[in-house]
Amino acid sequence: MKKNILENIGFKFISKRLKPLCFSDSFSYFYKKGKIFTLNNENKLQLLIKIPLSFKNKVFCKFRITERFFRLEPQSALIAFDCLFVTLHDGILCYNQKDKTTKIYKFRKNYIHTSELTLIKNIKGFDNCVVFGEYFYNENRESVCIYALKNLEKGFERVYEFPKGAIRHIHCIKVNTANNCIYALTGDETKESGIFEIENNFKSIKPIAIGDQKYRAVIMFFDNSNAYYATDYPSSKNHLCKINLLNGSVKEIETLCGPCTVGAQLDQGFLFSSSVETIEPKNHSKLEKIKYLLSHKIASGILDNKSRLYYFNGTLKVISEFKKDCLSAGAFRFGRIIPYFDSHRKIIYLYCCCLKRIDGKLYFIKEEDFLKNE
């Protein structure tokens, strides 16, 4: 069989529909068809738990097309308090690895979820906790909250609330261990797109940069008091940017082929990919929402029908590119390559989503081998 671009540059195929979740000293955690598996240091894959799902969703998980349509793959996970935390479509699963019990912390409303969990640990001025920001369509611009779990008995508690009309949602919370600072990335309209610094154990939040689409970001990588981020603007050109976190000044470094929402920081540099998305709805009417779900027309800020994997370590390089598959991006998810980095074992994983011939496939390479090729 003919090798694809990833295999030609040293990545090895592992499995199909095995999605990385997170990594610890002892195990790597993966998701597949409604179940969570561990991979130990001897490379043995074992079933850890079956996710508590309705009968309907158990069936939908078995088929890739329905799994994509109903957004059943977990988007984020981490290890904290001797527990595995995993985002689900309606809450956060907590699996206690000591007593082997499972609990689901529900979101405050059915249509609210989160795109990323973040661990805050040993950051001056903050309690150790698992934190997330609310992410939802929010057409009426309701208030948007940040929740933190500081102990298992109390669960997730509201620690900050953006007032009604301030923002649409929170893309993610980012931690800069080099300067003991925490940041919230928000969107989506121009006035709502910003980078906020969180202070004093979530008692106050101040904007560093806000009010422009060039501040609309989902991924961010830190370099002491500076940070690099890729913009997430489907309707116009996107850029890799550098921001001075002390004064908020932003410099556009390179033009990208589309919006970017997934990435991983390596020991040297970072990997991220552009998304193939459909054109955004003109308004919030039901007709526009249906058009969004069914349309195959890509958004104007995207160069073509390809997702590109980028590597940046002072200079930007395209590692690979793949075409979006034939299913509409609105209904069946954006085309992109999701990178993960297991810092314990120095392994890079690539999970391919909604791309022609490689959808759901997982590849890996040792970091040292990847850097040799660079």
Disulfide bonds with the S-S distance in Angstrom:
none
